[in-house]
Amino acid sequence: MDHQALFDETDAREALPKAVAAERKLRQLNSGIEIEGVVSDVTPSNVDELLRGFDLILDGTDNFETRFLLNDFALRSNRPWIYAAAVGSYGLTFTIRPGQTACLACLLETPDASPGLEETCDTIGVLGPVVSLVASLEGAEGLKILSGRSGALHGRLLSCDIWTGRMQSIAVSRNPNCRACVRHEYSYLHGESQPHITMCGRDSVQIHERNRSLNLSALGENLSATGITVKKNDFLLKFTVPPYEMTVFEDGRAILKGSTDPAVARSIYARYIGS
């Protein structure tokens, strides 16, 4: 069962980025609300541009590098955010309010912190219903914040296992020496994104190429001239060099499908796009 209910086979055939496909689906559900899908990675260099002006941040990410970046940004800008994660049949969520609750660094960066998810979606996958459940819990907390009903917030780490039916509610105390919410050391805001990241459960590697932009039309013409099959739309370009498939974005970012080896991904990228 696919847990990504906003996307269907038509989106896959059109090779739409998820942000674009999600925007279209949500507009169909309610045309009276303003929605903007942004095809971009959140990084230290653009997090302020992408997230400033919003009252609440909801976690829909799949890696802890990005989550810690969101945590540091939320603390520095004094805005609430809700952490959520799922793997296998297990999920959890935790509402973070700067200055009032523990933060993600309190939860995961201390020796006595509550344990995180030991398995990964690469090894055991994700069961669709747990994603829906965690998203519902996350959304409910978000509604309390946006409606001004902060007194209804439970302030606890909620965890659930839909296979065993086990539900837990755990109090999380602030770490008095937390580097983020106590010492205000926002290291993830000053770092650099990984040059590559293995994508959870996708047999893929994502390559980050900052400080460059690509002319996808010109790239497509060059690749087609060599006999490579190319598929392109307004947002991305895909080409296949068996057994691999590479998706390339205008900002230089690329995703290689068919391997989890960063060296292979970098080699294909350099050969067909340039180093």
TORKOL-4160 file (C-alpha; in steps of 0.2 Angstrom, whole numbers, padded with zeros to 4 digits, m for minus):
275
<pt num="1" X="0000" Y="0000" Z="0000"/>
<pt num="2" X="0007" Y="0017" Z="m0005"/>
<pt num="3" X="0007" Y="0029" Z="0009"/>
<pt num="4" X="0008" Y="0044" Z="m0003"/>
<pt num="5" X="m0010" Y="0048" Z="m0005"/>
<pt num="6" X="m0008" Y="0064" Z="m0014"/>
<pt num="7" X="0001" Y="0056" Z="m0029"/>
<pt num="8" X="m0006" Y="0044" Z="m0043"/>
<pt num="9" X="m0001" Y="0035" Z="m0058"/>
<pt num="10" X="m0004" Y="0051" Z="m0069"/>
<pt num="11" X="0008" Y="0061" Z="m0059"/>
<pt num="12" X="0021" Y="0047" Z="m0062"/>
<pt num="13" X="0018" Y="0046" Z="m0080"/>
<pt num="14" X="0020" Y="0065" Z="m0082"/>
<pt num="15" X="0036" Y="0064" Z="m0070"/>
<pt num="16" X="0029" Y="0078" Z="m0059"/>
<pt num="17" X="0039" Y="0084" Z="m0044"/>
<pt num="18" X="0030" Y="0079" Z="m0028"/>
<pt num="19" X="0028" Y="0097" Z="m0023"/>
<pt num="20" X="0019" Y="0101" Z="m0040"/>
<pt num="21" X="0008" Y="0086" Z="m0039"/>
<pt num="22" X="0003" Y="0089" Z="m0021"/>
<pt num="23" X="m0001" Y="0107" Z="m0025"/>
<pt num="24" X="m0013" Y="0102" Z="m0040"/>
<pt num="25" X="m0022" Y="0089" Z="m0029"/>
<pt num="26" X="m0024" Y="0101" Z="m0014"/>
<pt num="27" X="m0031" Y="0115" Z="m0026"/>
<pt num="28" X="m0044" Y="0102" Z="m0032"/>
<pt num="29" X="m0049" Y="0099" Z="m0015"/>
<pt num="30" X="m0051" Y="0117" Z="m0010"/>
<pt num="31" X="m0049" Y="0131" Z="m0023"/>
<pt num="32" X="m0052" Y="0144" Z="m0010"/>
<pt num="33" X="m0035" Y="0142" Z="m0001"/>
<pt num="34" X="m0018" Y="0148" Z="m0007"/>
<pt num="35" X="m0006" Y="0134" Z="m0010"/>
<pt num="36" X="0012" Y="0135" Z="m0017"/>
<pt num="37" X="0022" Y="0120" Z="m0021"/>
<pt num="38" X="0041" Y="0124" Z="m0021"/>
<pt num="39" X="0052" Y="0112" Z="m0030"/>
<pt num="40" X="0068" Y="0114" Z="m0020"/>
<pt num="41" X="0078" Y="0106" Z="m0005"/>
<pt num="42" X="0078" Y="0115" Z="0011"/>
<pt num="43" X="0096" Y="0119" Z="0015"/>
<pt num="44" X="0105" Y="0131" Z="0027"/>
<pt num="45" X="0107" Y="0144" Z="0013"/>
<pt num="46" X="0088" Y="0145" Z="0008"/>
<pt num="47" X="0079" Y="0139" Z="0024"/>
<pt num="48" X="0075" Y="0157" Z="0029"/>
<pt num="49" X="0069" Y="0162" Z="0011"/>
<pt num="50" X="0057" Y="0146" Z="0011"/>
<pt num="51" X="0050" Y="0147" Z="0028"/>
<pt num="52" X="0050" Y="0165" Z="0034"/>
<pt num="53" X="0032" Y="0172" Z="0036"/>
<pt num="54" X="0024" Y="0155" Z="0041"/>
<pt num="55" X="0016" Y="0153" Z="0058"/>
<pt num="56" X="0019" Y="0134" Z="0059"/>
<pt num="57" X="0030" Y="0121" Z="0052"/>
<pt num="58" X="0025" Y="0103" Z="0050"/>
<pt num="59" X="0038" Y="0090" Z="0047"/>
<pt num="60" X="0035" Y="0079" Z="0032"/>
<pt num="61" X="0054" Y="0075" Z="0029"/>
<pt num="62" X="0063" Y="0058" Z="0029"/>
<pt num="63" X="0080" Y="0062" Z="0035"/>
<pt num="64" X="0087" Y="0069" Z="0052"/>
<pt num="65" X="0099" Y="0082" Z="0043"/>
<pt num="66" X="0084" Y="0091" Z="0037"/>
<pt num="67" X="0074" Y="0089" Z="0054"/>
<pt num="68" X="0088" Y="0097" Z="0064"/>
<pt num="69" X="0089" Y="0111" Z="0052"/>
<pt num="70" X="0071" Y="0114" Z="0054"/>
<pt num="71" X="0073" Y="0113" Z="0073"/>
<pt num="72" X="0087" Y="0126" Z="0073"/>
<pt num="73" X="0077" Y="0138" Z="0061"/>
<pt num="74" X="0061" Y="0136" Z="0072"/>
<pt num="75" X="0071" Y="0140" Z="0088"/>
<pt num="76" X="0080" Y="0155" Z="0081"/>
<pt num="77" X="0064" Y="0162" Z="0073"/>
<pt num="78" X="0054" Y="0158" Z="0088"/>
<pt num="79" X="0040" Y="0148" Z="0079"/>
<pt num="80" X="0032" Y="0131" Z="0083"/>
<pt num="81" X="0035" Y="0116" Z="0073"/>
<pt num="82" X="0029" Y="0098" Z="0074"/>
<pt num="83" X="0041" Y="0083" Z="0072"/>
<pt num="84" X="0034" Y="0067" Z="0065"/>
<pt num="85" X="0042" Y="0051" Z="0059"/>
<pt num="86" X="0036" Y="0034" Z="0054"/>
<pt num="87" X="0045" Y="0017" Z="0049"/>
<pt num="88" X="0038" Y="0000" Z="0048"/>
<pt num="89" X="0022" Y="0000" Z="0058"/>
<pt num="90" X="0028" Y="0012" Z="0071"/>
<pt num="91" X="0027" Y="0031" Z="0071"/>
<pt num="92" X="0029" Y="0046" Z="0083"/>
<pt num="93" X="0026" Y="0064" Z="0084"/>
<pt num="94" X="0031" Y="0078" Z="0095"/>
<pt num="95" X="0026" Y="0097" Z="0096"/>
<pt num="96" X="0040" Y="0109" Z="0099"/>
<pt num="97" X="0037" Y="0127" Z="0105"/>
<pt num="98" X="0052" Y="0137" Z="0107"/>
<pt num="99" X="0055" Y="0142" Z="0125"/>
<pt num="100" X="0041" Y="0132" Z="0132"/>
<pt num="101" X="0045" Y="0114" Z="0127"/>
<pt num="102" X="0060" Y="0102" Z="0124"/>
<pt num="103" X="0067" Y="0103" Z="0106"/>
<pt num="104" X="0072" Y="0090" Z="0094"/>
<pt num="105" X="0090" Y="0091" Z="0100"/>
<pt num="106" X="0084" Y="0088" Z="0118"/>
<pt num="107" X="0075" Y="0073" Z="0112"/>
<pt num="108" X="0089" Y="0065" Z="0101"/>
<pt num="109" X="0106" Y="0073" Z="0105"/>
<pt num="110" X="0108" Y="0068" Z="0123"/>
<pt num="111" X="0114" Y="0051" Z="0130"/>
<pt num="112" X="0098" Y="0048" Z="0140"/>
<pt num="113" X="0086" Y="0054" Z="0127"/>
<pt num="114" X="0071" Y="0045" Z="0121"/>
<pt num="115" X="0076" Y="0032" Z="0108"/>
<pt num="116" X="0073" Y="0036" Z="0090"/>
<pt num="117" X="0068" Y="0024" Z="0076"/>
<pt num="118" X="0081" Y="0010" Z="0076"/>
<pt num="119" X="0076" Y="0003" Z="0060"/>
<pt num="120" X="0075" Y="0012" Z="0044"/>
<pt num="121" X="0063" Y="0012" Z="0029"/>
<pt num="122" X="0077" Y="0005" Z="0019"/>
<pt num="123" X="0077" Y="m0011" Z="0029"/>
<pt num="124" X="0059" Y="m0013" Z="0034"/>
<pt num="125" X="0049" Y="m0001" Z="0023"/>
<pt num="126" X="0034" Y="0009" Z="0030"/>
<pt num="127" X="0016" Y="0003" Z="0032"/>
<pt num="128" X="0004" Y="0016" Z="0024"/>
<pt num="129" X="m0009" Y="0017" Z="0038"/>
<pt num="130" X="0004" Y="0022" Z="0051"/>
<pt num="131" X="0009" Y="0037" Z="0040"/>
<pt num="132" X="m0009" Y="0042" Z="0039"/>
<pt num="133" X="m0011" Y="0040" Z="0058"/>
<pt num="134" X="0005" Y="0051" Z="0062"/>
<pt num="135" X="m0001" Y="0064" Z="0050"/>
<pt num="136" X="m0018" Y="0065" Z="0058"/>
<pt num="137" X="m0010" Y="0067" Z="0075"/>
<pt num="138" X="0002" Y="0080" Z="0068"/>
<pt num="139" X="m0012" Y="0089" Z="0060"/>
<pt num="140" X="m0023" Y="0090" Z="0075"/>
<pt num="141" X="m0009" Y="0098" Z="0085"/>
<pt num="142" X="m0006" Y="0110" Z="0071"/>
<pt num="143" X="m0025" Y="0115" Z="0072"/>
<pt num="144" X="m0023" Y="0118" Z="0091"/>
<pt num="145" X="m0009" Y="0130" Z="0088"/>
<pt num="146" X="m0017" Y="0139" Z="0073"/>
<pt num="147" X="m0033" Y="0141" Z="0082"/>
<pt num="148" X="m0025" Y="0149" Z="0097"/>
<pt num="149" X="m0030" Y="0134" Z="0108"/>
<pt num="150" X="m0012" Y="0131" Z="0115"/>
<pt num="151" X="m0020" Y="0125" Z="0131"/>
<pt num="152" X="m0026" Y="0109" Z="0122"/>
<pt num="153" X="m0008" Y="0104" Z="0117"/>
<pt num="154" X="m0003" Y="0088" Z="0126"/>
<pt num="155" X="0016" Y="0093" Z="0126"/>
<pt num="156" X="0021" Y="0075" Z="0125"/>
<pt num="157" X="0030" Y="0063" Z="0113"/>
<pt num="158" X="0016" Y="0052" Z="0106"/>
<pt num="159" X="0021" Y="0035" Z="0099"/>
<pt num="160" X="0011" Y="0022" Z="0091"/>
<pt num="161" X="0012" Y="0004" Z="0083"/>
<pt num="162" X="m0002" Y="0000" Z="0072"/>
<pt num="163" X="0003" Y="m0018" Z="0071"/>
<pt num="164" X="0003" Y="m0022" Z="0089"/>
<pt num="165" X="m0010" Y="m0008" Z="0094"/>
<pt num="166" X="0002" Y="m0001" Z="0107"/>
<pt num="167" X="0001" Y="0018" Z="0110"/>
<pt num="168" X="0012" Y="0028" Z="0122"/>
<pt num="169" X="0013" Y="0046" Z="0128"/>
<pt num="170" X="0030" Y="0051" Z="0135"/>
<pt num="171" X="0034" Y="0067" Z="0144"/>
<pt num="172" X="0050" Y="0075" Z="0137"/>
<pt num="173" X="0060" Y="0087" Z="0148"/>
<pt num="174" X="0071" Y="0100" Z="0142"/>
<pt num="175" X="0090" Y="0097" Z="0142"/>
<pt num="176" X="0097" Y="0110" Z="0153"/>
<pt num="177" X="0113" Y="0110" Z="0143"/>
<pt num="178" X="0105" Y="0108" Z="0126"/>
<pt num="179" X="0116" Y="0116" Z="0112"/>
<pt num="180" X="0100" Y="0122" Z="0103"/>
<pt num="181" X="0087" Y="0128" Z="0114"/>
<pt num="182" X="0097" Y="0133" Z="0129"/>
<pt num="183" X="0114" Y="0138" Z="0122"/>
<pt num="184" X="0107" Y="0144" Z="0106"/>
<pt num="185" X="0120" Y="0136" Z="0095"/>
<pt num="186" X="0112" Y="0133" Z="0079"/>
<pt num="187" X="0125" Y="0123" Z="0070"/>
<pt num="188" X="0114" Y="0116" Z="0057"/>
<pt num="189" X="0110" Y="0134" Z="0051"/>
<pt num="190" X="0128" Y="0137" Z="0048"/>
<pt num="191" X="0132" Y="0120" Z="0040"/>
<pt num="192" X="0133" Y="0114" Z="0022"/>
<pt num="193" X="0121" Y="0101" Z="0015"/>
<pt num="194" X="0129" Y="0084" Z="0012"/>
<pt num="195" X="0135" Y="0083" Z="m0006"/>
<pt num="196" X="0125" Y="0068" Z="m0008"/>
<pt num="197" X="0111" Y="0059" Z="0002"/>
<pt num="198" X="0105" Y="0041" Z="0001"/>
<pt num="199" X="0086" Y="0042" Z="0000"/>
<pt num="200" X="0076" Y="0032" Z="0011"/>
<pt num="201" X="0068" Y="0016" Z="0004"/>
<pt num="202" X="0071" Y="0022" Z="m0014"/>
<pt num="203" X="0087" Y="0013" Z="m0020"/>
<pt num="204" X="0092" Y="0031" Z="m0025"/>
<pt num="205" X="0105" Y="0044" Z="m0021"/>
<pt num="206" X="0102" Y="0062" Z="m0022"/>
<pt num="207" X="0116" Y="0074" Z="m0027"/>
<pt num="208" X="0116" Y="0092" Z="m0021"/>
<pt num="209" X="0125" Y="0104" Z="m0033"/>
<pt num="210" X="0124" Y="0121" Z="m0026"/>
<pt num="211" X="0129" Y="0137" Z="m0034"/>
<pt num="212" X="0125" Y="0131" Z="m0052"/>
<pt num="213" X="0110" Y="0132" Z="m0063"/>
<pt num="214" X="0106" Y="0121" Z="m0078"/>
<pt num="215" X="0097" Y="0124" Z="m0095"/>
<pt num="216" X="0087" Y="0109" Z="m0095"/>
<pt num="217" X="0082" Y="0112" Z="m0114"/>
<pt num="218" X="0100" Y="0113" Z="m0119"/>
<pt num="219" X="0104" Y="0098" Z="m0108"/>
<pt num="220" X="0090" Y="0088" Z="m0116"/>
<pt num="221" X="0096" Y="0092" Z="m0134"/>
<pt num="222" X="0113" Y="0087" Z="m0130"/>
<pt num="223" X="0108" Y="0070" Z="m0122"/>
<pt num="224" X="0096" Y="0066" Z="m0136"/>
<pt num="225" X="0109" Y="0069" Z="m0149"/>
<pt num="226" X="0119" Y="0055" Z="m0142"/>
<pt num="227" X="0104" Y="0043" Z="m0143"/>
<pt num="228" X="0099" Y="0044" Z="m0125"/>
<pt num="229" X="0081" Y="0043" Z="m0121"/>
<pt num="230" X="0075" Y="0060" Z="m0113"/>
<pt num="231" X="0059" Y="0065" Z="m0105"/>
<pt num="232" X="0057" Y="0083" Z="m0100"/>
<pt num="233" X="0043" Y="0094" Z="m0093"/>
<pt num="234" X="0043" Y="0112" Z="m0085"/>
<pt num="235" X="0051" Y="0106" Z="m0069"/>
<pt num="236" X="0064" Y="0093" Z="m0072"/>
<pt num="237" X="0072" Y="0081" Z="m0085"/>
<pt num="238" X="0074" Y="0063" Z="m0084"/>
<pt num="239" X="0086" Y="0052" Z="m0094"/>
<pt num="240" X="0090" Y="0033" Z="m0094"/>
<pt num="241" X="0107" Y="0025" Z="m0095"/>
<pt num="242" X="0103" Y="0007" Z="m0091"/>
<pt num="243" X="0102" Y="0001" Z="m0077"/>
<pt num="244" X="0101" Y="0019" Z="m0070"/>
<pt num="245" X="0088" Y="0033" Z="m0072"/>
<pt num="246" X="0093" Y="0051" Z="m0068"/>
<pt num="247" X="0082" Y="0065" Z="m0064"/>
<pt num="248" X="0089" Y="0082" Z="m0065"/>
<pt num="249" X="0082" Y="0099" Z="m0059"/>
<pt num="250" X="0086" Y="0117" Z="m0064"/>
<pt num="251" X="0096" Y="0121" Z="m0048"/>
<pt num="252" X="0108" Y="0107" Z="m0052"/>
<pt num="253" X="0101" Y="0094" Z="m0040"/>
<pt num="254" X="0099" Y="0077" Z="m0047"/>
<pt num="255" X="0093" Y="0060" Z="m0041"/>
<pt num="256" X="0100" Y="0044" Z="m0047"/>
<pt num="257" X="0089" Y="0029" Z="m0046"/>
<pt num="258" X="0096" Y="0011" Z="m0047"/>
<pt num="259" X="0110" Y="0013" Z="m0034"/>
<pt num="260" X="0114" Y="0018" Z="m0016"/>
<pt num="261" X="0132" Y="0021" Z="m0020"/>
<pt num="262" X="0137" Y="0040" Z="m0020"/>
<pt num="263" X="0152" Y="0036" Z="m0031"/>
<pt num="264" X="0141" Y="0029" Z="m0045"/>
<pt num="265" X="0129" Y="0043" Z="m0044"/>
<pt num="266" X="0143" Y="0056" Z="m0045"/>
<pt num="267" X="0151" Y="0047" Z="m0059"/>
<pt num="268" X="0135" Y="0047" Z="m0069"/>
<pt num="269" X="0132" Y="0065" Z="m0065"/>
<pt num="270" X="0149" Y="0070" Z="m0070"/>
<pt num="271" X="0149" Y="0060" Z="m0087"/>
<pt num="272" X="0132" Y="0066" Z="m0093"/>
<pt num="273" X="0130" Y="0083" Z="m0085"/>
<pt num="274" X="0147" Y="0089" Z="m0080"/>
<pt num="275" X="0157" Y="0091" Z="m0065"/>
